[in-house]
Every structure is written in structure tokens, then in C-alpha cells.
Amino acid sequence: MTYDIEQINTLIKSRRSTFPKQYNPDAPIDESIIRQVVENATYAPSHGNLQPWKFVVFIGEGRSKLARFQAELYKNESGENFKPATYDGLLANPLKAGCVVALCLKRDPNKKFPEMEEIAAVACAVQNMYLTVTAYGLGGYWTTGGVTYKESAKEFFGLDADDKLMGFFYIGTIAVASPAKERAAMQDKVEWVLA
Ligand SMILES: Cc1cc2nc3c(=O)[nH]c(=O)nc-3n(C[C@H](O)[C@H](O)[C@H](O)COP(=O)(O)O)c2cc1C
């Protein structure tokens, strides 16, 4: 099988993070596309092929369920740090997207490999999501905001104590495109050993 490497290079380089305020909230996304995005995520590599991910996909009214859950949890737990704008954002953002995917790590019960490797596998899966939405001309981004690091959020996503919520992947129809963010010069990030 051969691939068009120019197209793949272009796809990788044109991937962007596109945020909820840039989505058209009135343009639903075909469910078959969302299924393809998630299916491609499951083709990511993982040590021992453990596939330590779990994705909870919030679409349609499901987005409201997520919105209410995260806003209320924030309200109940933020105490004197409560900010109305944060609450409003948690309530509104899922509805701007066509779909929000909770990114979960289900820890191998045998703990065969270090946790870092399972985290890395989930991150590879998220990159597959990023590239697939880019190929469809959709926007998306990974956020670790909101309730991501709250232990009390885990149950909602079917996670146990050893599991991790690694954030959310938002998918939306692009109304306002993101500009490309500059990359460091390759020589600053890559060391070549030639002999
Ligand atoms: C693990 C991870 C967590 C991220 N969390 C956030 C976040 O909470 N909020 C946000 O605005 N962007 C978040 N991003 C997206 C980055 O801001 C974005 O990838 C970066 O600015 C580079 O832009 P680009 O994706 O368009 O190339 C996250 C990205 C990664 C990989």
C-alpha cells in the first residue's frame, strides 16, 4: 500500500487547535464522522497492545449532561475561588461543539507497564483524533481544563481510583479558523548523531 506523503505532511502541518468560541454552534456534525474519529483513535499504538484508553462521547443532548455535570461540580468545589465566568464557560462550551469526547485512561489492573506509557498511548490516540478532524475540515482541541484533575469527577466517566481523566477532546464546525502557531527551529529541538 502506498500513501501520498505530500498530503500526509500537509495534514500534519495544517493540524490546529480550534477552540469552542471559534465553532459554529448551529452546525451539527454527522455521527458517522464522529464514529470515524473515535475509531481512528483506537488504532493508536500502546505498549503490549494494552489499548488503555476509554472514550466517553457526548453528542446531542449528551453534551448538556456533561455541561451541567462539570459546571455544578466546579460550583460545589471551588469555594471562595468561584468565578462566574468559569462556571458559565463550563456550562456553555460543550454546546458550542458538535461533540465532546472525554479522554480516559483505564489503568491495566496488572500494572504491567509504567503509568507513563499508558498516558503516552492515550496521547497517541488523541493525536489520531486531531488528524482525523483536520482531514474532515473540522476543528478540535484537547483541553485539560474544567474537572479534568478532580478525583470526584471520575465516577461520572466510569473511572476507578487507579484510572485517570486526561481531559476532553472538543470537535466543532469551524466558523473562525486558527492561525498556525510558530514552531521552534528544528535545530533547537533535534540533535543529530552522525558518527
Ligand atoms: C495535553 C494537552 C493539554 C492541552 N490543554 C489545553 C487547555 O486546557 N486549554 C487550551 O486552550 N489548550 C490546551 N491544549 C492545546 C494547546 O494549547 C495547543 O496544542 C498549543 O497551543 C499548540 O497549538 P496547536 O495545537 O494549534 O498547534 C492542550 C494540548 C495538549 C497536548
The ligand as a MOL file (V3000), in Angstrom:
LIG
                    3D

  0  0  0     0  0            999 V3000
M  V30 BEGIN CTAB
M  V30 COUNTS 31 33 0 0 0
M  V30 BEGIN ATOM
M  V30 1 C -2.0520 17.6180 26.8610 0
M  V30 2 C -2.6110 18.8850 26.2620 0
M  V30 3 C -3.4420 19.6700 27.0270 0
M  V30 4 C -3.9830 20.8540 26.5000 0
M  V30 5 N -4.8290 21.5850 27.2840 0
M  V30 6 C -5.3030 22.7700 26.8210 0
M  V30 7 C -6.1620 23.5570 27.6350 0
M  V30 8 O -6.5310 23.1680 28.7530 0
M  V30 9 N -6.5770 24.7340 27.1430 0
M  V30 10 C -6.2070 25.1710 25.8850 0
M  V30 11 O -6.6010 26.2710 25.4990 0
M  V30 12 N -5.4410 24.4130 25.0660 0
M  V30 13 C -4.9790 23.2200 25.5020 0
M  V30 14 N -4.2110 22.4290 24.6830 0
M  V30 15 C -3.9800 22.8370 23.2760 0
M  V30 16 C -2.6960 23.6530 23.1680 0
M  V30 17 O -2.9510 24.9430 23.6640 0
M  V30 18 C -2.2400 23.7110 21.7030 0
M  V30 19 O -1.9830 22.4000 21.2440 0
M  V30 20 C -0.9670 24.5480 21.5470 0
M  V30 21 O -1.1990 25.8850 21.8390 0
M  V30 22 C -0.3900 24.4660 20.1320 0
M  V30 23 O -1.3670 24.8980 19.1980 0
M  V30 24 P -1.8330 23.9540 18.0020 0
M  V30 25 O -2.4560 22.7380 18.6060 0
M  V30 26 O -2.8120 24.7590 17.1980 0
M  V30 27 O -0.6100 23.5790 17.1990 0
M  V30 28 C -3.6640 21.2520 25.1680 0
M  V30 29 C -2.8230 20.4310 24.4050 0
M  V30 30 C -2.3010 19.2640 24.9240 0
M  V30 31 C -1.4110 18.3890 24.0820 0
M  V30 END ATOM
M  V30 BEGIN BOND
M  V30 1 1 1 2
M  V30 2 1 2 3
M  V30 3 2 2 30
M  V30 4 2 3 4
M  V30 5 1 4 5
M  V30 6 1 4 28
M  V30 7 2 5 6
M  V30 8 1 6 7
M  V30 9 1 6 13
M  V30 10 2 7 8
M  V30 11 1 7 9
M  V30 12 1 9 10
M  V30 13 2 10 11
M  V30 14 1 10 12
M  V30 15 2 12 13
M  V30 16 1 13 14
M  V30 17 1 14 15
M  V30 18 1 14 28
M  V30 19 1 15 16
M  V30 20 1 16 17
M  V30 21 1 16 18
M  V30 22 1 18 19
M  V30 23 1 18 20
M  V30 24 1 20 21
M  V30 25 1 20 22
M  V30 26 1 22 23
M  V30 27 1 23 24
M  V30 28 2 24 25
M  V30 29 1 24 26
M  V30 30 1 24 27
M  V30 31 2 28 29
M  V30 32 1 29 30
M  V30 33 1 30 31
M  V30 END BOND
M  V30 END CTAB
M  END
